[in-house]
């Protein structure tokens, strides 16, 4: 596709996410208590009423606004099963794109009005089952703010063209351009950095890996104050945002590797739809990769487990990467 066509795709994804955000905020104003009702339990996750609202908004928007000349396959959390294509009934083999979405990344955050959630969407040229995270050429992510927020950020990118960021006033609709500014720090001293351990499963081993990481890099117990600060943002989209905006310096999600080591059969891991906006962070100058190196190449599906490591800048990656990989090999047998 031409750059002009890819730019049109970017704008379309942003409009889609505007529609989903506005639909959810309007619904919350009327029936916030219904958001936390369980709607279904799938192989990927627990689906709540708020998820169903966003799914319906997405499908309605695609049916009414996506160009019919660009047939697309929709891959989305909550829609496991038969392939869904737009225009309806188009064979997957005849589609031009594969679009992967997380209608709401951070459902539990927003259900309890605790922290922003995110709508994540990415587009890749259709290559059938071989289509993977590295094929993504356009991505967008839009904030679903808590009730006390007036602003919802929206970030989007076309591969090789940098990042577009706007702050949206959810009351007036006014949009203001922002800039991403990942940290330029050369280490993690005095900053925020963490290995994900959102749930009880595997928490002890994950914490042990992180403690050994900081011990080897800096030594622990010899400082008068805290050396590294830990903030567990319970959604991958939110974590990516924190890296891009200069709030966090290093983040890693090793749950698939840790669960394998512990022989846990759990779906409580990052999936391709959770990390589909990584392109935006890469365009902002961050480094997003597999923990043992190389790009993320999982198929664009709803069940594959994704382990990843994110660094705010290449200097931090070179600083932390060798120690992290050595610990993974030693402690997890990778």
VOGU-3710 file (C-alpha; in Angstrom, 3 decimals, decimal comma):
1> xxxxxxxxxx> 0,000/0,000/0,000  1,043/3,590/-0,496  1,959/5,829/2,423  -1,183/7,843/1,739  -3,336/4,731/2,058  -1,592/3,695/5,275  -2,194/7,168/6,681  -5,859/6,759/5,854  -5,816/3,466/7,759  -4,315/5,225/10,773
11> xxxxxxxxxx> -7,049/7,848/10,748  -9,709/5,153/10,424  -8,388/3,252/13,435  -8,394/6,469/15,464  -12,005/7,187/14,468  -12,954/3,634/15,414  -11,424/4,085/18,844  -13,061/7,500/19,297  -16,393/5,798/18,680  -15,692/2,987/21,162
21> xxxxxxxxxx> -14,462/5,391/23,855  -17,443/7,687/23,473  -19,864/4,750/23,487  -18,403/3,408/26,716  -18,347/6,784/28,458  -21,964/7,444/27,497  -23,004/4,003/28,706  -21,076/4,385/31,960  -22,930/7,589/32,712  -26,182/5,611/32,589
31> xxxxxxxxxx> -25,326/2,142/33,945  -21,896/2,022/35,556  -22,928/-0,752/37,948  -23,549/-3,178/35,088  -19,977/-2,944/33,809  -18,651/-5,563/36,237  -21,160/-8,308/35,355  -19,530/-11,418/33,875  -20,747/-11,980/30,312  -18,610/-15,018/29,360
41> xxxxxxxxxx> -15,474/-16,982/30,165  -13,311/-17,822/27,138  -9,989/-19,559/26,527  -8,318/-16,142/26,549  -9,935/-14,298/29,452  -13,036/-13,497/31,476  -15,377/-11,270/29,464  -17,459/-8,666/31,297  -20,502/-6,636/30,290  -18,278/-3,635/29,572
51> xxxxxxxxxx> -16,318/-5,814/27,121  -19,496/-6,757/25,277  -20,453/-3,087/24,930  -17,096/-2,312/23,317  -17,267/-5,355/21,030  -20,670/-4,340/19,705  -19,461/-0,772/19,161  -16,474/-2,080/17,173  -18,518/-4,358/14,958  -21,145/-1,687/14,288
61> xxxxxxxxxx> -18,433/0,806/13,337  -16,676/-1,590/10,974  -19,950/-2,502/9,286  -20,752/1,140/8,659  -17,402/2,839/8,084  -14,664/0,468/6,917  -13,957/0,783/3,145  -15,512/-2,148/1,314  -12,613/-2,072/-1,145  -10,255/-3,045/1,723
71> xxxxxxxxxx> -11,752/-6,324/3,033  -10,446/-7,167/6,476  -10,409/-10,059/8,913  -11,196/-9,068/12,514  -9,299/-10,831/15,314  -10,570/-9,759/18,703  -10,618/-10,912/22,293  -14,082/-12,281/23,030  -14,788/-13,395/19,456  -12,986/-16,731/19,417
81> xxxxxxxxxx> -14,400/-19,206/16,921  -15,431/-18,726/13,310  -13,541/-16,089/11,326  -15,163/-12,648/11,192  -14,644/-10,561/8,056  -15,759/-7,180/6,751  -17,648/-6,996/4,397  -19,546/-9,808/6,082  -19,096/-13,170/4,449  -15,837/-12,335/2,668
91> xxxxxxxxxx> -13,559/-15,411/2,653  -10,454/-14,823/4,763  -8,350/-15,701/1,736  -9,871/-12,694/-0,072  -9,169/-10,136/2,669  -6,467/-7,509/2,331  -5,813/-6,935/6,032  -5,861/-8,675/9,370  -6,958/-6,331/12,150  -6,287/-7,379/15,742
101> xxxxxxxxxx> -8,008/-5,596/18,608  -8,273/-5,525/22,343  -11,608/-3,749/22,909  -10,567/-2,909/26,477  -7,101/-3,580/27,845  -7,360/-3,013/31,578  -10,993/-3,975/32,086  -10,598/-4,436/35,822  -8,957/-1,031/36,189  -11,808/0,809/34,533
111> xxxxxxxxxx> -14,605/-1,366/35,987  -13,567/-0,227/39,454  -12,826/3,340/38,301  -9,269/2,843/39,527  -7,080/3,630/36,527  -7,414/4,239/32,789  -7,938/1,329/30,402  -6,966/1,327/26,700  -8,471/0,409/23,348  -5,763/-1,255/21,247
121> xxxxxxxxxx> -5,920/-1,852/17,486  -3,364/-2,841/14,862  -3,425/-3,640/11,176  -1,216/-6,011/9,163  -1,247/-7,169/5,542  -3,095/-10,475/5,386  -0,785/-13,507/5,240  -3,231/-16,033/6,650  -2,125/-17,951/9,768  1,441/-16,720/9,196
131> xxxxxxxxxx> 0,455/-13,107/9,908  2,278/-12,093/13,089  3,117/-9,173/15,327  6,095/-8,175/13,216  3,830/-7,694/10,188  1,894/-4,837/11,826  2,160/-1,612/9,818  -0,431/0,627/11,509  -1,468/0,809/15,164  -3,534/3,004/17,451
141> xxxxxxxxxx> -4,341/3,124/21,149  -6,932/5,276/22,898  -7,399/5,893/26,601  -10,640/5,129/28,407  -10,395/7,562/31,326  -11,705/7,223/34,851  -14,703/9,337/35,869  -12,538/12,053/37,437  -10,541/12,629/34,235  -11,351/15,216/31,570
151> xxxxxxxxxx> -8,588/14,051/29,206  -8,127/10,880/27,182  -4,900/10,445/25,211  -4,772/8,862/21,773  -1,554/7,606/20,169  -1,122/6,178/16,683  1,581/5,348/14,187  2,377/4,123/10,693  5,584/2,102/10,535  8,503/4,362/9,705
161> xxxxxxxxxx> 6,509/7,592/10,091  6,790/8,427/13,787  4,027/8,848/16,363  0,919/11,027/16,458  -0,373/11,898/19,928  -3,446/13,906/20,859  -5,115/14,745/24,127  -8,896/14,636/23,763  -11,185/16,598/26,076  -13,936/14,040/26,634
171> xxxxxxxxxx> -16,436/16,748/27,518  -15,900/19,180/24,645  -14,214/16,940/22,063  -11,354/19,430/21,687  -8,094/17,828/20,571  -4,601/19,080/21,450  -1,365/17,747/19,984  1,115/16,209/22,429  4,625/14,814/22,116  5,978/11,499/23,335
181> xxxxxxxxxx> 9,132/11,768/25,403  10,594/8,414/26,511  13,154/8,652/29,280  16,722/9,370/28,189  18,152/7,943/31,403  21,096/5,583/31,111  20,112/3,415/34,091  17,140/2,832/36,387  18,430/4,484/39,546  15,722/6,682/41,041
191> xxxxxxxxxx> 13,235/5,782/38,332  10,293/3,449/37,750  10,974/-0,035/36,391  9,361/-3,413/36,977  8,771/-7,008/35,985  5,037/-7,730/35,727  3,548/-9,726/38,580  -0,083/-8,736/38,569  -1,563/-11,889/40,090  -0,640/-14,391/42,820
201> xxxxxxxxxx> 0,433/-17,013/40,255  4,212/-17,006/39,930  4,620/-13,831/41,952  7,400/-15,149/44,190  9,577/-16,304/41,300  8,941/-13,149/39,292  9,903/-11,021/42,285  13,027/-13,119/42,825  14,117/-12,546/39,217  13,569/-8,810/39,586
211> xxxxxxxxxx> 15,420/-8,613/42,887  18,384/-10,462/41,439  18,315/-8,170/38,399  18,678/-5,044/40,544  21,190/-6,707/42,833  23,455/-7,607/39,952  23,088/-4,229/38,259  23,328/-1,926/41,256  23,578/-3,860/44,516  20,730/-3,718/47,015
221> xxxxxxxxxx> 20,638/-2,769/50,686  23,381/-0,144/50,567  21,283/2,909/49,709  19,717/5,348/52,149  16,580/5,600/49,987  14,742/3,472/47,426  16,864/2,518/44,425  14,147/1,604/41,887  10,426/2,298/42,123  7,830/-0,321/41,147
231> xxxxxxxxxx> 4,435/0,494/39,611  2,280/-2,400/38,453  -0,053/-0,988/35,767  -2,352/-3,945/35,183  -2,626/-3,710/31,405  -0,032/-4,006/28,681  -1,316/-0,983/26,778  -0,909/1,122/29,893  2,616/-0,172/30,367  3,551/0,716/26,786
241> xxxxxxxxxx> 2,090/4,193/27,351  4,195/4,677/30,487  7,362/3,823/28,551  6,511/6,257/25,757  5,589/9,158/28,009  8,777/9,025/30,071  7,214/7,603/33,214  8,856/4,155/33,197  12,355/3,168/32,086  12,115/-0,615/31,878
251> xxxxxxxxxx> 9,269/-3,127/31,916  9,189/-6,850/31,237  6,457/-9,459/31,222  7,917/-12,917/31,804  4,732/-14,675/32,881  4,678/-17,205/29,993  8,209/-18,323/30,812  7,615/-18,390/34,566  4,340/-20,303/34,223  6,070/-22,839/32,004
261> xxxxxxxxxx> 8,790/-23,292/34,625  6,205/-23,727/37,380  3,983/-25,921/35,182  1,015/-23,618/35,598  -1,739/-23,905/33,008  -2,966/-20,339/33,061  -4,388/-17,884/30,530  -3,258/-15,009/32,764  -0,569/-13,899/30,330  -0,038/-11,273/27,680
271> xxxxxxxxxx> -1,601/-12,151/24,316  -0,960/-10,677/20,848  -3,918/-8,303/21,147  -2,458/-6,933/24,408  0,880/-6,017/22,804  -0,378/-5,095/19,321  0,372/-1,394/19,902  4,098/-2,038/20,423  4,726/-0,508/16,984  3,797/2,891/18,444
281> xxxxxxxxxx> 6,394/2,567/21,200  9,019/1,517/18,676  8,214/4,542/16,528  8,633/6,684/19,666  12,182/5,367/20,125  11,548/2,654/22,704  12,858/-0,903/22,327  10,246/-3,675/22,503  11,533/-7,209/22,007  11,397/-10,817/23,158
291> xxxxxxxxxx> 13,111/-11,191/26,552  15,868/-13,342/25,054  16,208/-11,130/21,995  14,680/-10,667/18,595  11,337/-9,203/17,507  7,966/-10,395/18,753  6,663/-12,810/16,134  3,604/-14,466/17,676  0,669/-15,055/15,351  -2,155/-12,529/15,382
301> xxxxxxxxxx> -4,558/-14,693/17,346  -6,303/-14,551/20,723  -4,529/-17,352/22,550  -0,760/-17,249/21,937  1,288/-16,306/24,998  3,663/-13,364/24,611  6,646/-12,634/26,836  8,275/-9,273/26,183  10,778/-6,754/27,447  10,512/-3,009/26,929
311> xxxxxxxxxx> 13,191/-0,365/27,336  12,636/3,391/27,148  15,703/3,844/24,951  18,497/1,789/23,330  21,047/2,767/25,996  18,861/1,268/28,725  18,381/-1,832/26,583  22,122/-2,336/26,299  22,490/-1,743/30,024  19,808/-4,160/31,278
321> xxxxxxxxxx> 19,491/-6,723/28,484  22,597/-8,895/29,172  21,781/-9,350/32,848  18,098/-10,024/32,234  18,864/-12,687/29,645  21,420/-14,363/31,869  18,922/-14,540/34,738  16,189/-15,939/32,495  18,484/-18,704/31,277  19,704/-19,531/34,753
331> xxxx> 16,439/-19,271/36,697  13,927/-20,392/34,095  16,006/-22,819/32,051  15,293/-21,010/28,791
//
